[in-house]
Amino acid sequence: MLKHLLMAGTAAACLFAAGSAFADTADKTIALSNNYAGNSWRQAMLQSWKTVTDKAVADGVVKSADAFTTAENQATEQAAQIQNMILQGYDAIVINAASPTALNGAVKEACDAGITVVSFDGIVTEPCAWRVAVDFKKMGSGQLDYLAKRYPDGGNLLEIRGLAGTSVDTEIHEGIAAGVAANPKFKIVSEVQGDWTQTVAQKSVAGVLPSIPQVVGVVTQGGDGFGAAEAFTAAGRPTPTIIMGNRQDELAWWKQQKDKDGYETMSVSIAPGVSTLAFWVAQQILDGQEVPKDLVVPFLSIDQAGLEESLKTTPEGGVANVEYSQDDAKKVIAEAK
């Protein structure tokens, strides 16, 4: 009986090995279509992609993993970029999308050409594509949960929006609105555009400060916290509790204020390395694995106690980050089934 079981096990192992060889991705090509690279998060995202995919290519996992970024943050330009990738014959296209809907036509063209499409961060709604994202609404509402503990009596808030037209901006904003609805003692007294960039946020916040009342907090989307702090300082106004977005300049400023007078806040964002998770998801699909269309990864939060350690591991000018492995992708896929 034992002999028969061993023989059966050996046969199964041979079939598994044969299946794995059949589905090998060593000759597959993957491209990254990115719509925007104008802030530290996007730069870190592209660097993470390069770090992980260069090794994957060197290890023979895939043939190539080229990255492309459009010159302008325009859906029409990104759609044309995707159509060019179709003509070049890539096996998979990983997309950080300028719009959740405006690229759907180009994405459908790619799918119809037999190309695997995986969107992440800025996702697309075309049903043939896969989506890798965090719960951005929860990321928004969580800011209000934190502020409600800090300020039980509520107060006025300033909201800094992200890049207009993207799914990320819309969902974080909706989460913040839901958080305010659940904590009605808070009130958004002004909403400005920050484009996830320090300089834009600083200018936008500076423009509204003379006309708004005192605020207890600033709810954000990432890349805008330090700019907001600079604007309050320049205006000579007390610095409210500004939610940070895991950028090194934000964490460094936070530590300075903490050391000076015990300043407290929190920091939250999606890790730029989510691009590497999207890469491995595309690789697993090309490898013949069954992958659910929607995958959710946790966002990266930093609290008061974890500030120093996070700052130590975040490069100057960079963003607190996590890069993903093939095993990480397999785990996320398994959890979604």
Order of alpha helices (4+ residues) and beta strands (2+ residues): alpha-beta-alpha-beta-alpha-beta-alpha-beta-beta-alpha-beta-alpha-beta-alpha-beta-alpha-beta-alpha-beta-alpha-beta-beta-alpha-alpha
